Structure formats: C-alpha cells, structure tokens
Amino acid sequence: MTYLAKPRLHHPALQTNKVGYTRRDYEGKVSTLCAGCGHDSISAAIIQACWELDIEPHRVAKLSGIGCSSKTPDYFLGASHGFNTVHGRMPSVLTGANLANRDLLYLGVSGDGDSASIGLGQFAHAMRRGVNMVYIVENNGVYGLTKGQFSATADRGSKSKKGAINRDSPVDLIGMALQLGATYVARSFSGDKAQLVPLIKGAIGHGGAAFIDVISPCVAFNNHAGSTKSYDYVREHNEAVNRIDFITPRSEITTDYAPGEVVEVLQHDGLMLRLRKLHEGYDPTDRLAAMNHVQMHQARGEVVTGLLYVDPDASDLHAALNTSATPLNTLGRGDLCPGAQALAGLNAALR
C-alpha cells in the first residue's frame, strides 16, 4: 500500500530538535522501493543527520537524476526544495542552482549507473570545480529499474542474476573523487548507520565538494555491477523487461564493527561482502596516502569504509569565481546588468 500518504498528525510526545522539528518532519512519502533495499537505509540516515544538525527543511535543496537511487529524495525531507533532473545531469543542474542561490544546502543523490556511466563527465567536473554540495552515490552495482543489468561500478568477475560474468574493469568513483580534487571523500555501507550518519553530518558541514560512496545492496538483483554494451546483453535486457517477475521481500542487511576491523557481510544472493573500517590512527588529510590505502585494500578484495580524505581549509566554486556574497537570485536588474559602460570596461580588461 505504498501509494497511501503518511498521516500528518504527530504524537505529542515526539522529541523535537532545537528548531522545533520532530524526526517525522524530515521524512517524505512512503518508499516504493523493494523491501529491504539499502537505499531506504540511506534515506533514514539522511533524515537522522538533518534532524540532529537542527537543519530547517526549507534550507535544503535536494537534486537527483534517474534510477532507483534518484527516486529516494521523494522519501526524505518532504518540506525541502527538490528537482529530479534527466539521466546523469544532476551535477550540472545543481551547480547552476548553487551559483544562483548560495544560501541553500545542496544535497545531490545519484546512483552508480547515473554517475558512473552517462553522468561520469558531470560527476568529474562537479568534483574538480569544488561545488559546495553533498554528493551521495547509492552504489548497488546494477540498473535496478531495468531488471538488473551490470552497471559500471561492478567488480570484474561478479555474476549477474542470470549467471553472466562481468569481464569489465570497474569505475572507481572514490579514486576519481580523490584524484579530481574533492575535499571530502568517504565511503560507507548502508547497513552501518552508526558510521553513515556522522559521515553525512560531516559532509553537510563541509565547505566544498563532499562525496560519499555508499555500498547499498540490491535485494532484487544480487548486488552486482558491470556493462551493457553488447548485442547479447541488449537482447537479454529486452527479454527481462518483458517478463513479469516476483520479488520476494527481504530483510534489511545491517552490521556493526569496530575501527580497524574487517567484517564479512552475507548478501541475499549468498555472496560475501568484505568491509574494512579505517583504523583510529588513520590520517584523512593526506590525499596521496588515501588513494594508496584504498587501492591496497581493494587488491585484497576489501572495501574500505570511513572518512578517507578531508581538506580542513577547503574553498568552493563561489570563492574561485569571486561571486557576489549576495545570492544572484536576489540581485536587482541594476546589479545584474550594470550597463554598456561597465561591459566596455570588462571587455577592455580582457584584451
């Protein structure tokens, strides 16, 4: 009954934060994702982080692209600004909105298909330009809306629901974010709320491009990822789309483990996901060391989680462009169009 609206009445005993909102005030519509989907856990973590930070919902602008992950902004912060863009173009639309109104908190939600395939160039430029945003990729390795084809973040050798082996090398969004200049880079697991909520809170408070890659198991299509470029794959895709499928409800996958430990998390398809949490002595301010650390443990088949890198002195795109401290959308015509004399002086300065 996911089409039913949530009741607007709140229990009078619900705890409120410093700005007078209950946790329910940060929720959205009832989720239409599969029962047990990791994406819902990420939505819950975002809700918890915003409530704990005492953020007024109307100060948040949430943007997304296309995919299961890009549906999730409808399930949290129902009273905030929202915009669902076309496939892969969320970073560009968010950049334009950010330049127009710097006073909002920008939250971009995307997926591995949305960001690592058609939106790869968009993702790269948002990171290198230092757009002040929280960029969350809900990474399940498949195209869930179109019956589970491999996405570009799949590990080589992983199997699809039908048993196909992925032969392609994966796109490492964490490595790209580090190399391209993101000033806050983290990875987490959707089932580890104790780690994910603080990471989101840190990203919201960061003054530059903050990127969080969240491993989010797909309960319907086995949490695998890869490519869809061959004819055989397209034929298989068309056949799968036209077949009625029944998805058995699954329970949410959760875990809890100490810093420095490795934990093996059994997935619904029987495969094992190995997570390593950063040790307490890890230095997150060394970009090169972070890249080496991720690659070293990736070679061992481990997914490193935690705050991988942060620049405490980060600046954003507004600082680089020296834009007005007043949001552009509030400036009058005289400020935005100063006249022919000012334009002539600007052109002369460029000669």
C-alpha positions in Angstrom: 0.0 0.0 0.0 2.9 2.3 -0.8 0.6 4.8 -2.5 -1.0 5.8 0.8 0.1 9.1 2.3 1.7 9.2 5.7 -0.5 10.6 8.5 0.2 14.3 9.1 -0.7 14.1 12.8 2.3 13.5 15.1 2.3 12.1 18.6 2.6 15.0 21.1 5.4 13.2 22.9 7.7 13.1 19.9 11.1 14.7 20.7 11.9 17.9 18.9 15.3 19.4 18.0 16.5 22.9 18.6 14.5 24.4 15.7 11.3 22.7 16.8 11.0 19.8 14.4 10.5 16.1 15.1 12.3 13.4 13.2 9.0 12.8 11.4 9.1 16.3 10.0 12.2 15.3 8.0 10.5 12.3 6.3 8.9 12.2 2.9 6.5 9.9 1.1 6.3 6.2 1.7 9.0 4.4 -0.2 8.1 2.3 -3.3 11.5 0.5 -3.4 11.8 -3.2 -2.7 11.5 -4.3 0.9 15.0 -4.4 2.4 16.6 -2.1 -0.2 19.7 -0.4 1.1 18.6 2.9 -0.4 15.9 3.2 2.3 18.6 2.9 5.0 20.5 5.8 3.4 17.3 7.9 3.3 16.9 7.1 7.0 20.5 8.2 7.7 20.0 11.5 5.9 16.8 12.1 7.9 18.6 11.4 11.1 21.6 13.6 10.2 19.5 16.6 9.2 17.4 16.2 12.4 20.5 16.0 14.6 22.0 19.1 12.9 18.9 21.1 13.5 18.6 22.0 9.8 15.4 23.7 8.8 14.0 21.6 5.9 13.3 24.6 3.7 17.0 25.4 3.7 17.8 22.2 1.8 17.8 21.7 -2.0 17.8 18.0 -3.0 18.5 17.1 -6.6 18.8 13.7 -8.4 19.0 12.1 -11.8 17.4 8.8 -13.0 17.4 5.4 -11.3 16.3 3.7 -8.1 18.6 6.0 -6.1 17.3 9.1 -7.8 13.8 8.2 -6.6 14.8 8.4 -2.9 14.7 12.2 -2.5 10.9 11.8 -2.5 11.3 9.7 0.6 13.1 12.2 2.8 12.9 15.9 3.6 9.4 16.3 2.1 9.3 20.0 3.0 12.6 20.9 1.2 13.2 22.1 -2.3 13.5 19.3 -4.8 14.3 18.7 -8.5 14.6 15.5 -10.4 16.8 16.0 -13.5 17.4 13.9 -16.5 19.8 10.9 -16.6 23.3 11.9 -15.4 22.8 15.6 -15.4 22.2 16.2 -11.7 25.6 17.8 -11.0 25.2 20.5 -13.8 21.7 21.5 -12.6 22.9 21.5 -9.0 25.9 23.7 -10.0 23.6 26.2 -11.7 21.2 26.3 -8.7 24.2 26.7 -6.3 25.5 29.7 -8.3 22.1 31.3 -8.3 21.5 30.8 -4.6 24.4 30.1 -2.3 22.4 30.3 0.9 20.8 26.8 0.4 22.3 23.5 1.5 22.7 21.3 -1.6 22.2 17.6 -1.5 22.8 15.6 -4.7 21.7 12.0 -4.7 22.7 9.7 -7.5 23.5 6.1 -8.3 26.3 4.1 -9.9 24.5 4.0 -13.2 23.6 7.7 -13.1 27.1 8.9 -12.1 29.5 6.2 -13.4 28.1 5.9 -16.9 26.1 8.6 -18.6 26.9 11.1 -15.9 30.6 10.4 -15.5 31.7 13.7 -17.0 29.1 15.6 -15.0 30.4 14.0 -11.8 34.1 14.7 -12.7 33.5 18.4 -13.3 31.5 18.9 -10.1 34.3 17.4 -8.1 37.1 19.4 -9.8 35.2 22.7 -9.6 34.6 22.3 -5.9 30.9 22.9 -5.9 29.7 23.2 -2.3 27.5 20.2 -2.1 26.9 16.8 -0.5 27.1 14.2 -3.4 25.9 10.8 -2.3 26.1 7.8 -4.7 23.9 4.9 -3.6 26.0 2.2 -5.1 24.4 -1.2 -5.8 26.2 -2.1 -9.0 23.1 -2.7 -11.0 20.4 -0.9 -13.0 17.6 -1.8 -10.7 14.8 -0.1 -12.6 15.5 -2.0 -15.8 15.9 -5.6 -14.4 19.4 -5.7 -13.0 21.9 -5.2 -15.8 25.5 -4.6 -14.8 26.5 -1.1 -14.1 29.9 0.5 -14.5 31.0 0.0 -10.8 30.8 -3.8 -10.9 33.8 -5.8 -9.8 35.4 -7.8 -12.6 34.3 -11.4 -12.2 31.0 -10.7 -10.5 27.9 -12.6 -11.7 24.5 -11.2 -12.8 21.2 -12.7 -11.6 21.3 -15.0 -14.7 24.8 -16.1 -14.0 26.7 -13.9 -16.6 30.2 -13.0 -15.6 31.3 -9.3 -15.7 34.6 -9.0 -17.7 34.9 -5.2 -17.4 37.1 -3.3 -15.1 35.0 -1.2 -12.6 34.9 2.6 -12.4 36.2 3.6 -9.0 34.3 6.8 -8.1 36.3 7.1 -4.8 39.6 7.1 -6.7 38.2 9.6 -9.2 36.9 11.9 -6.5 40.3 11.9 -4.7 42.2 12.5 -8.0 39.9 15.2 -9.2 40.2 17.4 -6.1 37.1 16.6 -3.9 37.9 18.0 -0.5 35.7 15.5 1.5 35.7 11.9 0.4 34.1 9.0 2.3 32.7 5.5 1.8 30.2 3.6 3.9 27.8 0.8 3.9 24.0 1.4 4.0 23.6 -1.1 6.9 26.1 0.7 9.1 24.0 3.6 10.4 26.4 4.3 13.2 29.1 5.2 10.7 27.0 6.7 7.9 25.1 9.3 9.9 28.3 11.0 11.2 29.8 10.9 7.7 26.7 12.7 6.3 26.8 15.3 9.1 30.4 16.0 8.4 29.7 16.3 4.7 26.9 18.8 5.3 29.2 20.9 7.4 32.0 20.9 4.9 32.6 24.0 2.8 33.4 22.3 -0.6 32.8 19.3 -2.7 31.9 16.4 -0.4 31.5 13.0 -1.9 30.2 9.8 -0.2 30.1 6.5 -1.9 27.6 4.2 -0.1 27.6 0.5 -0.8 23.9 -0.3 -0.9 22.9 -3.9 -1.6 20.1 -4.5 -4.2 17.9 -7.2 -2.7 16.3 -8.0 -6.1 19.3 -8.3 -8.4 22.1 -9.7 -6.3 24.3 -6.6 -5.8 26.4 -7.0 -8.9 27.5 -4.3 -11.4 29.0 -4.0 -14.9 28.5 -3.0 -18.6 25.5 -3.2 -21.1 27.2 -2.6 -24.4 26.9 -5.9 -26.3 24.0 -7.0 -28.5 23.5 -10.2 -26.4 23.1 -8.1 -23.3 20.6 -5.8 -25.0 18.6 -8.8 -26.2 18.7 -10.2 -22.7 17.6 -6.9 -21.3 14.6 -6.7 -23.6 13.5 -10.2 -22.7 13.9 -9.4 -19.0 11.9 -6.2 -19.2 9.0 -8.0 -20.8 8.9 -10.8 -18.3 6.8 -10.5 -15.1 9.0 -11.0 -12.1 8.1 -11.5 -8.5 10.5 -10.1 -5.9 10.4 -11.9 -2.6 10.5 -9.4 0.4 13.9 -9.5 2.1 15.1 -8.2 5.5 17.4 -5.2 5.7 21.1 -6.1 5.9 22.9 -4.4 8.9 26.3 -4.7 10.6 28.4 -3.2 13.3 32.1 -3.5 13.7 35.0 -1.6 15.4 37.6 0.7 13.7 40.4 -1.3 12.0 38.3 -4.5 11.8 37.2 -6.4 8.7 33.7 -7.9 8.7 32.2 -10.3 6.2 28.5 -9.4 5.4 26.5 -12.2 3.8 24.3 -10.8 0.9 20.9 -12.1 -0.1 22.3 -13.9 -3.1 24.8 -15.9 -1.0 27.8 -13.8 -1.8 30.1 -12.3 0.8 30.9 -8.5 1.0 34.1 -7.7 2.9 34.2 -4.4 4.7 37.2 -2.8 6.4 36.6 0.2 8.7 39.5 2.7 8.9 41.7 2.4 12.0 41.7 5.1 14.6 45.2 6.3 13.7 44.4 6.9 10.0 45.3 10.4 8.7 42.5 11.6 6.5 44.3 14.8 5.5 46.8 13.1 3.2 45.3 12.8 -0.3 48.0 10.6 -1.8 48.1 8.2 1.2 44.3 7.9 0.9 44.5 6.9 -2.7 47.2 4.3 -1.9 45.3 3.0 1.1 42.1 2.4 -1.0 44.0 0.7 -3.8 46.0 -1.5 -1.5 43.0 -2.9 0.3 41.0 -3.1 -2.9 43.6 -5.5 -4.3 42.9 -7.7 -1.2 39.2 -7.7 -2.1 38.3 -5.4 0.8 36.0 -2.3 0.6 37.5 0.4 2.9 34.9 2.5 4.7 35.1 5.7 6.7 36.3 9.3 6.1 39.1 8.7 3.6 40.1 12.3 3.0 39.2 15.8 4.1 40.7 19.2 3.4 40.0 21.3 6.5 40.8 24.5 4.6 38.6 23.8 1.6 37.0 26.5 -0.6 34.2 26.2 -3.0 33.2 27.4 -6.5 32.0 30.8 -5.3 35.4 31.6 -3.9 37.1 30.5 -7.1 34.8 32.7 -9.2 34.7 35.6 -6.7 30.9 35.8 -6.9 28.8 38.2 -5.0 28.2 37.4 -1.3 24.5 38.2 -2.0 22.8 35.3 -3.8 22.4 36.1 -7.5 18.7 35.3 -7.5 18.1 38.2 -5.1 20.1 40.9 -7.0 18.2 43.5 -8.9 18.4 44.4 -12.6 20.8 47.2 -11.9 23.3 44.9 -10.3 23.0 42.1 -12.8 23.0 44.4 -15.9 25.2 47.4 -14.9 25.1 48.9 -18.4 27.2 49.4 -21.5 30.0 51.4 -19.8 30.6 48.6 -17.3 30.6 46.0 -20.1 33.1 48.0 -22.1 35.4 48.2 -19.1 35.1 44.4 -18.6 36.0 43.8 -22.3 38.9 46.2 -22.1 40.3 44.3 -19.1 40.3 41.1 -21.1 42.3 42.4 -24.1 
